[in-house]
């Protein structure tokens, strides 16, 4: 079992370079961070957590800049997104950013994507929220072409380009693992077609984790790994995730200043050591 954290990295929280070093020193395997380009002032889309949208949503760093900074103080830590909002991202810049990070960090990137929930944010990127799923799928296919082909081209309903050159190519071959967030039928279909890692949220029942693992095997995708995001450090629950075939558990890390974060990581590392699952 691998253990990491998922968090918001903001201008008010611990710096990503300090966080990355602290995680690696304490034996954690991964750092997964969240993305929002902005939060519209006028927002009607409800937040799944209920109530007011937490402050950190308004203040996130660009994920690839933050992960690049974290890479400078680490040598083995997996650096990932949970999740990048690919539907509203430019496919060429994203391909360049992910590949550049993978080269510069020595092949440690996990590229997690999701469809997103904030419809007003999507519309500001000129994205029709009702079409974000098909658009996300095509962008994943286009990214794979850009990362793997010297003369990459793609022709779809939403993304269309003639042959292009784009370097660097990622260190990880054929490309960094693609994580797919979400538990819906559409997300699982996306996972089978394009993904390497399933990234369900902790609210997913253990029975559902088992069912999806069996379903993936039936689809010929027993190679897919599972990263469960947002767990609490509860030994019994983590053991049940292991028994359900989860390969990596990330714990929710509050976005707090340095001293407070380091104290929390000390406590979290002690809890993880007590599980006896590392």
C-alpha positions as CSV (number, residue, x, y, z in Angstrom):
1,X,0.0,0.0,0.0
2,X,1.2,3.5,-0.9
3,X,0.3,6.5,1.2
4,X,0.2,10.1,0.2
5,X,-1.8,13.3,0.7
6,X,-4.2,15.3,-1.4
7,X,-4.5,19.0,-0.7
8,X,-5.0,22.5,-2.0
9,X,-1.7,24.4,-2.3
10,X,-2.4,28.1,-1.9
11,X,-0.7,31.4,-1.3
12,X,-1.7,31.1,2.4
13,X,-0.6,27.5,3.0
14,X,2.7,25.8,3.4
15,X,5.0,26.3,0.4
16,X,5.0,23.4,-2.1
17,X,8.8,22.9,-1.8
18,X,8.7,22.8,2.0
19,X,5.6,20.5,1.8
20,X,7.3,18.1,-0.7
21,X,10.4,17.8,1.4
22,X,8.4,17.2,4.6
23,X,6.3,14.5,2.9
24,X,9.3,12.6,1.6
25,X,11.2,12.9,5.0
26,X,8.2,11.3,6.7
27,X,7.9,8.4,4.3
28,X,4.9,9.5,2.2
29,X,4.8,8.4,-1.4
30,X,2.8,11.1,-3.2
31,X,1.5,14.6,-3.3
32,X,-1.7,15.2,-5.2
33,X,-3.0,18.7,-5.6
34,X,-6.3,20.3,-6.7
35,X,-6.9,22.8,-9.6
36,X,-9.2,25.7,-10.1
37,X,-8.2,28.5,-12.6
38,X,-10.6,30.9,-10.8
39,X,-13.9,31.1,-9.0
40,X,-16.6,33.3,-10.5
41,X,-18.0,35.9,-8.2
42,X,-21.5,35.0,-9.3
43,X,-21.8,31.3,-8.9
44,X,-25.0,29.2,-8.9
45,X,-23.4,25.7,-9.1
46,X,-23.7,24.1,-5.7
47,X,-20.6,22.8,-4.0
48,X,-20.9,19.2,-3.1
49,X,-19.6,19.8,0.4
50,X,-22.6,22.0,1.1
51,X,-22.6,25.5,2.6
52,X,-20.1,28.2,1.7
53,X,-17.3,27.3,-0.7
54,X,-14.1,27.1,1.4
55,X,-11.5,29.9,1.2
56,X,-8.8,27.7,-0.4
57,X,-10.8,27.2,-3.6
58,X,-10.2,30.9,-4.4
59,X,-6.5,30.8,-3.8
60,X,-5.0,27.7,-5.5
61,X,-1.6,28.0,-7.2
62,X,-1.3,26.7,-10.8
63,X,-0.8,23.0,-10.2
64,X,2.1,22.4,-12.5
65,X,4.0,25.4,-11.2
66,X,3.4,24.2,-7.6
67,X,4.5,20.6,-8.4
68,X,7.6,21.9,-10.2
69,X,8.6,23.8,-7.1
70,X,7.9,20.7,-5.0
71,X,10.1,18.6,-7.3
72,X,13.1,20.7,-6.5
73,X,13.3,19.4,-2.9
74,X,12.3,15.8,-3.6
75,X,13.8,12.8,-5.4
76,X,11.2,10.1,-5.2
77,X,7.8,11.7,-4.3
78,X,5.0,11.1,-6.9
79,X,3.8,14.5,-8.0
80,X,0.2,14.6,-9.3
81,X,-3.1,16.3,-9.8
82,X,-6.3,15.3,-8.2
83,X,-7.7,16.6,-10.3
84,X,-6.7,18.8,-13.3
85,X,-9.7,20.2,-15.1
86,X,-8.6,19.2,-18.6
87,X,-11.9,20.0,-20.3
88,X,-11.3,23.7,-19.7
89,X,-7.5,23.5,-20.5
90,X,-5.7,24.2,-23.7
91,X,-4.5,20.8,-25.0
92,X,-1.2,21.9,-26.3
93,X,-0.1,23.9,-23.3
94,X,-1.2,21.0,-21.0
95,X,0.8,18.5,-23.0
96,X,3.8,20.8,-22.8
97,X,3.4,21.4,-19.0
98,X,2.9,17.7,-18.1
99,X,5.8,16.5,-20.3
100,X,8.1,19.3,-19.1
101,X,7.4,18.5,-15.4
102,X,7.9,14.8,-16.1
103,X,11.3,15.4,-17.6
104,X,12.4,17.8,-15.0
105,X,11.4,15.7,-12.0
106,X,12.7,12.5,-13.5
107,X,9.5,10.7,-14.4
108,X,7.4,11.1,-11.3
109,X,4.2,12.7,-12.6
110,X,0.7,11.3,-12.1
111,X,-1.8,13.2,-14.3
112,X,-5.2,13.0,-12.7
113,X,-8.1,14.5,-14.5
114,X,-11.8,15.1,-13.8
115,X,-14.8,16.6,-15.6
116,X,-15.2,19.4,-13.0
117,X,-18.2,20.7,-11.2
118,X,-18.2,24.5,-11.4
119,X,-20.3,25.3,-14.5
120,X,-19.7,29.1,-14.3
121,X,-15.9,28.5,-14.3
122,X,-16.3,26.3,-17.4
123,X,-18.4,28.9,-19.2
124,X,-15.7,31.5,-18.6
125,X,-13.3,29.2,-20.5
126,X,-16.0,29.1,-23.3
127,X,-16.8,25.5,-22.5
128,X,-20.4,24.3,-22.6
129,X,-20.8,22.3,-19.3
130,X,-23.1,19.8,-21.0
131,X,-20.4,18.8,-23.4
132,X,-17.4,18.7,-21.0
133,X,-17.4,14.9,-20.9
134,X,-17.0,14.3,-24.6
135,X,-14.5,17.2,-24.8
136,X,-12.5,15.8,-21.9
137,X,-12.3,12.4,-23.7
138,X,-11.0,13.9,-26.9
139,X,-8.5,16.0,-25.1
140,X,-7.1,12.8,-23.4
141,X,-6.8,11.1,-26.7
142,X,-5.1,14.1,-28.2
143,X,-2.7,14.4,-25.3
144,X,-1.7,10.8,-25.9
145,X,-1.0,11.5,-29.5
146,X,1.1,14.6,-28.7
147,X,3.1,12.7,-26.0
148,X,3.8,9.6,-28.2
149,X,4.1,10.7,-31.8
150,X,6.8,12.8,-33.3
151,X,4.3,14.2,-35.8
152,X,1.1,14.2,-33.8
153,X,-2.3,14.9,-35.3
154,X,-5.9,14.4,-34.1
155,X,-9.2,14.8,-35.8
156,X,-12.3,14.6,-33.6
157,X,-15.6,16.4,-33.2
158,X,-14.2,18.9,-30.7
159,X,-10.5,18.8,-31.1
160,X,-9.0,18.9,-34.6
161,X,-5.4,19.6,-35.6
162,X,-3.1,18.6,-38.4
163,X,0.4,17.2,-37.7
164,X,2.4,19.1,-35.1
165,X,5.8,18.9,-33.4
166,X,5.9,19.0,-29.6
167,X,8.8,18.3,-27.4
168,X,9.9,17.4,-24.8
169,X,8.3,14.0,-24.7
170,X,7.6,12.6,-21.2
171,X,10.2,10.5,-19.5
172,X,7.6,7.9,-18.6
173,X,6.7,5.8,-21.6
174,X,4.4,5.8,-23.4
175,X,3.3,8.7,-21.2
176,X,2.7,9.6,-17.5
177,X,-0.1,7.5,-15.9
178,X,-3.5,9.1,-16.5
179,X,-5.7,9.1,-13.4
180,X,-9.5,9.4,-13.9
181,X,-11.5,10.9,-11.1
182,X,-15.2,10.2,-10.5
183,X,-17.4,7.2,-9.9
184,X,-20.2,7.8,-12.5
185,X,-20.7,5.4,-15.4
186,X,-19.3,8.1,-17.8
187,X,-16.1,8.4,-15.6
188,X,-15.7,4.6,-15.5
189,X,-16.1,4.3,-19.3
190,X,-13.5,7.1,-19.6
191,X,-11.2,5.1,-17.3
192,X,-11.4,2.0,-19.4
193,X,-10.7,3.9,-22.7
194,X,-8.0,6.3,-21.5
195,X,-6.9,5.8,-18.0
196,X,-4.3,3.9,-16.0
197,X,-5.4,4.9,-12.5
198,X,-8.9,5.1,-11.0
199,X,-9.2,8.0,-8.5
200,X,-12.5,7.6,-6.6
201,X,-13.3,9.7,-3.6
202,X,-13.4,8.3,-0.1
203,X,-17.2,8.4,0.0
204,X,-17.1,5.4,-2.4
205,X,-18.3,2.3,-0.5
206,X,-15.9,-0.6,-0.2
207,X,-18.4,-2.8,-1.9
208,X,-18.3,-0.4,-4.9
209,X,-14.5,-0.5,-5.0
210,X,-14.7,-4.3,-5.2
211,X,-17.4,-4.2,-7.9
212,X,-15.4,-1.8,-10.1
213,X,-12.2,-3.9,-9.7
214,X,-14.1,-6.9,-10.9
215,X,-15.8,-4.9,-13.7
216,X,-12.4,-3.6,-14.9
217,X,-11.0,-7.1,-15.1
218,X,-14.1,-8.1,-17.2
219,X,-13.2,-5.2,-19.5
220,X,-9.7,-6.4,-19.9
221,X,-8.3,-3.7,-17.8
222,X,-7.1,-5.5,-14.7
223,X,-3.9,-3.4,-15.1
224,X,-5.7,-0.3,-13.8
225,X,-4.6,0.8,-10.3
226,X,-6.8,2.5,-7.7
227,X,-5.9,5.6,-5.7
228,X,-8.5,6.4,-3.1
229,X,-8.5,10.1,-2.4
230,X,-9.4,12.0,0.7
231,X,-9.2,9.3,3.4
232,X,-9.0,9.8,7.1
233,X,-6.2,8.0,9.1
234,X,-8.4,5.2,10.4
235,X,-6.7,1.8,10.5
236,X,-9.7,-0.3,10.1
237,X,-11.0,1.6,7.1
238,X,-7.5,1.7,5.5
239,X,-7.2,-2.1,5.9
240,X,-10.6,-2.5,4.3
241,X,-9.4,-0.4,1.3
242,X,-6.4,-2.7,1.0
243,X,-8.5,-5.8,1.0
244,X,-10.7,-4.2,-1.7
245,X,-7.6,-3.9,-4.0
246,X,-6.8,-0.2,-3.5
247,X,-3.1,0.5,-4.3
248,X,-2.7,4.0,-2.9
249,X,-4.6,5.9,-0.2
250,X,-4.2,9.7,0.0
251,X,-5.2,11.5,3.2
252,X,-6.9,14.9,3.1
253,X,-4.4,17.5,4.2
254,X,-5.9,20.8,5.3
255,X,-4.2,23.8,3.6
256,X,-2.6,25.5,6.6
257,X,0.5,27.5,7.2
258,X,3.9,25.7,7.6
259,X,4.2,25.1,11.3
260,X,0.6,23.8,11.6
261,X,1.0,21.6,8.6
262,X,4.3,20.1,9.8
263,X,2.7,19.2,13.2
264,X,-0.2,17.5,11.4
265,X,2.1,15.6,9.1
266,X,4.0,14.3,12.2
267,X,0.8,13.0,13.6
268,X,-0.3,11.5,10.3
269,X,3.0,9.7,9.8
270,X,2.7,8.2,13.3
271,X,-0.8,7.0,12.5
272,X,0.3,5.5,9.2
273,X,3.3,3.7,10.8
274,X,0.9,2.1,13.3
275,X,-1.2,0.5,10.5
276,X,1.7,-1.8,9.6
277,X,0.7,-1.7,5.9
278,X,3.6,0.2,4.4
